[in-house]
Amino acid sequence: MGSYLVCVTGASGSVYGLRVLSALSAGGHEVHALFSAWGARVTLAETGEGAASWLDRAGIPASRRHDPADLSAAVASGSFHLDGTVVAPCSMSTLGAVASGAGANLVHRVCAVALKEGRPLVLVPRETPLSLIDLRNMSSLAEAGASIMPASPGFYHRPATVDELVDFMAGKILDRLGVAHSLCARWDGAPTGDARPGDHHGEPS
Ligand SMILES: Cc1cc2nc3c(=O)[nH]c(=O)nc-3n(C[C@H](O)[C@H](O)[C@H](O)COP(=O)(O)O)c2cc1C
């Protein structure tokens, strides 16, 4: 089992981070959670439920819930072992702070630490349209070693619900971390007739 840190910032799409968090926890991994101040506010606005309630449901203990203002948290240090850090969704503001190296809160710090330690860092930006500054920030971060995974779920699996779209994106993020999951069916050749990918071969592979 691995140890992962999932950060939720104030971009739209808090459900992506929440789904990754709950899937990792359900899979028996050690999960640390960190909401920026705006991440918590947007989570409440989008889901009608506060961050604490989501973390209770995912079974994240208080000792693994981190305060974005607390730069002395254990996860702020490179000596704290993590197998991966995810920021989903990642606001343009957080993206810019990390790209510039001028971080001000714990989300920025844990991203900087992942990059300096050469550990997996998955950023899930969500904004449209993107300014040239946003694009340059993403390019800088990709050069520095981050995985940039825009919150853009595919439709080739013929999703019937919003949940399936969220699972698709969460599954892609877990794939990038090398974490096994069964959140979504994998593309297994073009489906025929009414079948959806995965349907014609039984269980998703
Ligand atoms: C309802 C709502 C939706 C937002 N959606 C986005 C978004 O999709 N992308 C983005 O970059 N910022 C978005 N913002 C703005 C960010 O919350 C704002 O830039 C904030 O400073 C981000 O801070 P953080 O990165 O520390 O969480 C949104 C704000 C609100 C209130």
The ligand as an SDF file (V2000), in Angstrom:
LIG
                    3D

 31 33  0  0  0  0  0  0  0  0999 V2000
  -17.4010   28.9140   -7.6090 C   0  0  0  0  0  0  0  0  0  0  0  0
  -15.9760   29.2110   -8.0240 C   0  0  0  0  0  0  0  0  0  0  0  0
  -15.4330   28.5310   -9.0890 C   0  0  0  0  0  0  0  0  0  0  0  0
  -14.1220   28.7780   -9.4910 C   0  0  0  0  0  0  0  0  0  0  0  0
  -13.6340   28.0790  -10.5520 N   0  0  0  0  0  0  0  0  0  0  0  0
  -12.3460   28.2460  -10.9150 C   0  0  0  0  0  0  0  0  0  0  0  0
  -11.7910   27.4380  -11.9580 C   0  0  0  0  0  0  0  0  0  0  0  0
  -12.4500   26.6000  -12.5570 O   0  0  0  0  0  0  0  0  0  0  0  0
  -10.4740   27.6040  -12.2350 N   0  0  0  0  0  0  0  0  0  0  0  0
   -9.6840   28.5010  -11.5550 C   0  0  0  0  0  0  0  0  0  0  0  0
   -8.4950   28.5800  -11.8550 O   0  0  0  0  0  0  0  0  0  0  0  0
  -10.1900   29.2880  -10.5770 N   0  0  0  0  0  0  0  0  0  0  0  0
  -11.5040   29.1790  -10.2340 C   0  0  0  0  0  0  0  0  0  0  0  0
  -12.0240   29.9400   -9.2190 N   0  0  0  0  0  0  0  0  0  0  0  0
  -11.1830   30.9810   -8.6020 C   0  0  0  0  0  0  0  0  0  0  0  0
  -10.2830   30.4300   -7.5030 C   0  0  0  0  0  0  0  0  0  0  0  0
  -11.0670   29.9110   -6.4430 O   0  0  0  0  0  0  0  0  0  0  0  0
   -9.3920   31.5700   -6.9880 C   0  0  0  0  0  0  0  0  0  0  0  0
   -8.4430   31.9190   -7.9840 O   0  0  0  0  0  0  0  0  0  0  0  0
   -8.6660   31.2370   -5.7170 C   0  0  0  0  0  0  0  0  0  0  0  0
   -7.7930   32.2990   -5.3930 O   0  0  0  0  0  0  0  0  0  0  0  0
   -7.8700   29.9730   -5.8260 C   0  0  0  0  0  0  0  0  0  0  0  0
   -7.1050   29.8170   -4.6590 O   0  0  0  0  0  0  0  0  0  0  0  0
   -6.3840   28.4430   -4.3290 P   0  0  0  0  0  0  0  0  0  0  0  0
   -5.5850   28.0730   -5.5240 O   0  0  0  0  0  0  0  0  0  0  0  0
   -5.5230   28.7400   -3.1400 O   0  0  0  0  0  0  0  0  0  0  0  0
   -7.4390   27.4530   -3.9990 O   0  0  0  0  0  0  0  0  0  0  0  0
  -13.3390   29.7210   -8.7970 C   0  0  0  0  0  0  0  0  0  0  0  0
  -13.8950   30.4080   -7.7100 C   0  0  0  0  0  0  0  0  0  0  0  0
  -15.1840   30.1540   -7.3340 C   0  0  0  0  0  0  0  0  0  0  0  0
  -15.7530   30.9090   -6.1600 C   0  0  0  0  0  0  0  0  0  0  0  0
  1  2  1  0
  2  3  1  0
  2 30  2  0
  3  4  2  0
  4  5  1  0
  4 28  1  0
  5  6  2  0
  6  7  1  0
  6 13  1  0
  7  8  2  0
  7  9  1  0
  9 10  1  0
 10 11  2  0
 10 12  1  0
 12 13  2  0
 13 14  1  0
 14 15  1  0
 14 28  1  0
 15 16  1  0
 16 17  1  0
 16 18  1  0
 18 19  1  0
 18 20  1  0
 20 21  1  0
 20 22  1  0
 22 23  1  0
 23 24  1  0
 24 25  2  0
 24 26  1  0
 24 27  1  0
 28 29  2  0
 29 30  1  0
 30 31  1  0
M  END
$$$$
